[in-house]
Amino acid sequence: MSPRALTAPPTDRSMWRRLLRLAHPDAGGDAALFVWCRHLQEYVAGDAPERLHPERVHPEPPRRAAPADSPRVPYEAAFDRAASFADLTAQAVALADAVGEPYAALLRLLDDCYDVGEPGGSLYRQQNRGATYKQLAAIGHRLGMGKAARAAWYGIAESVPLSQRHAGHILNRVGDRAA
C-alpha cells in the first residue's frame, strides 16, 4: 500500500485552496481563470463557515439579528398606500414636515434610502417587511428618548409604515452622527 493511501482525503477547503493557487497569476496561472474560480467558489461553497466538527450531524442554525417572530410594525398594507418602496420612502420624508422634532430629523434621514429593486437579496427582503420594535427602540435610545417619546416614535413608524430597511438606514445614519 502506498503512503498516499494512508493519508486522509483532502477537505473541500484544501481542494479550493489548491485550485486557486494553481489558477493564481503569480503561480503562472491566468488572471481571468483565477477570478472565475473565485466566483465559482463563492457560488458553490457560499459564505457559510465550514463545520468544525464533521461528526456533528445537525449544525446550529446561524443566529439572526432579528428573529422572524420579532414584533414588527404592521406592514401588510404598506403598498396599498404607496406604489413602490421609493414612493413609501418619499411619503415618510414628506411626513417630516407634519411631525415635531426629533422625529422630523429621523424621517429626513431617509432622503437617500433608495429602492433596491432587484428581488432576492437581504436588502430587498428588508424593504418588504415591517421594522422591528427593537430597531425603533434602539433608534430612540441612541437619541436619549424617554418612554413616552419612544411610544410616539413607534406610532409615527406605524403610520408611515416604516420597513425594516428604513429603520436600519436610520439606525446607521444616527450611528454615523454619534461617531
BAPA-571965 format. One record per residue (C-alpha): residue in one letter; x, y, z. Coordinates in steps of 0.2 Angstrom, whole numbers, padded with zeros to 4 digits, always signed. Layout:
BEGIN
aXYZ
...
END
This chain:
BEGIN
m+0000+0000+0000
s+0007+0017-0005
p+0010+0030+0009
r-0003+0042+0000
a-0017+0029+0003
l-0014+0031+0021
t-0017+0050+0022
a-0034+0057+0025
p-0044+0063+0010
p-0042+0081+0006
t-0056+0093+0013
d-0066+0104+0002
r-0057+0119+0009
s-0040+0112+0004
m-0046+0107-0013
w-0052+0125-0016
r-0035+0132-0010
r-0026+0121-0022
l-0037+0126-0036
l-0035+0144-0033
r-0016+0143-0030
l-0014+0134-0047
a-0025+0147-0056
h-0017+0162-0047
p-0007+0173-0059
d+0008+0174-0048
a+0010+0155-0049
g+0009+0155-0068
g-0010+0154-0070
d-0022+0166-0079
a-0030+0181-0070
a-0047+0178-0079
l-0046+0160-0074
f-0042+0165-0056
v-0057+0177-0055
w-0068+0164-0062
c-0063+0151-0050
r-0066+0163-0035
h-0083+0167-0042
l-0086+0148-0044
q-0080+0145-0026
e-0092+0159-0019
y-0107+0151-0029
v-0103+0133-0024
a-0096+0135-0007
g-0105+0151-0002
d-0101+0161+0014
a-0105+0148+0027
p-0091+0143+0038
e-0085+0125+0037
r-0091+0114+0051
l-0078+0112+0064
h-0084+0095+0070
p-0088+0084+0055
e-0096+0071+0066
r-0110+0084+0070
v-0125+0079+0060
h-0136+0094+0064
p-0126+0110+0064
e-0134+0125+0074
p-0143+0137+0063
p-0135+0154+0061
r-0141+0167+0073
r-0151+0181+0066
a-0151+0199+0071
a-0170+0199+0072
p-0179+0183+0073
a-0193+0181+0061
d-0206+0181+0075
s-0200+0198+0082
p-0214+0210+0085
r-0214+0222+0070
v-0223+0237+0063
p-0239+0231+0053
y-0233+0232+0035
e-0246+0222+0026
a-0255+0237+0019
a-0239+0247+0015
f-0241+0245-0004
d-0259+0249-0003
r-0254+0267+0002
a-0239+0268-0009
a-0235+0262-0027
s-0217+0257-0023
f-0204+0257-0009
a-0197+0273-0016
d-0214+0281-0015
l-0216+0275+0003
t-0199+0282+0007
a-0204+0299-0001
q-0220+0299+0010
a-0210+0296+0025
v-0199+0310+0021
a-0214+0322+0017
l-0221+0317+0034
a-0206+0325+0042
d-0215+0342+0039
a-0230+0337+0050
v-0221+0330+0065
g-0211+0338+0078
e-0193+0335+0082
p-0183+0324+0085
y-0195+0313+0074
a-0194+0325+0059
a-0175+0324+0059
l-0176+0305+0059
l-0188+0304+0044
r-0177+0316+0034
l-0163+0304+0036
l-0172+0293+0024
d-0170+0305+0009
d-0156+0294+0002
c-0163+0277+0006
y-0166+0270-0012
d-0176+0256-0018
v-0165+0240-0021
g-0177+0234-0035
e-0168+0218-0038
p-0178+0204-0029
g-0169+0191-0019
g-0156+0200-0008
s-0157+0204+0010
l-0160+0222+0007
y-0174+0218-0004
r-0182+0207+0009
q-0179+0221+0022
q-0189+0233+0012
n-0204+0222+0011
r-0205+0218+0030
g-0210+0230+0044
a-0197+0237+0055
t-0195+0228+0072
y-0199+0237+0088
k-0181+0233+0094
q-0174+0243+0079
l-0186+0258+0083
a-0181+0257+0102
a-0163+0257+0098
i-0165+0272+0087
g-0174+0280+0102
h-0161+0275+0115
r-0147+0282+0104
l-0156+0299+0104
g-0160+0298+0123
m-0179+0297+0121
g-0189+0293+0136
k-0203+0280+0136
a-0216+0292+0131
a-0206+0299+0116
r-0202+0281+0111
a-0220+0277+0111
a-0224+0292+0100
w-0209+0287+0088
y-0217+0269+0087
g-0234+0277+0082
i-0225+0288+0068
a-0217+0272+0062
e-0233+0263+0061
s-0242+0277+0052
v-0229+0278+0038
p-0227+0262+0039
l-0208+0260+0041
s-0199+0245+0034
q-0185+0235+0042
r-0174+0243+0029
h-0180+0261+0033
a-0176+0258+0052
g-0159+0250+0048
h-0155+0265+0037
i-0160+0277+0051
l-0150+0267+0064
n-0135+0268+0053
r-0136+0286+0050
v-0139+0290+0068
g-0124+0279+0072
d-0113+0289+0060
r-0118+0305+0068
a-0113+0299+0085
a-0096+0293+0079
END
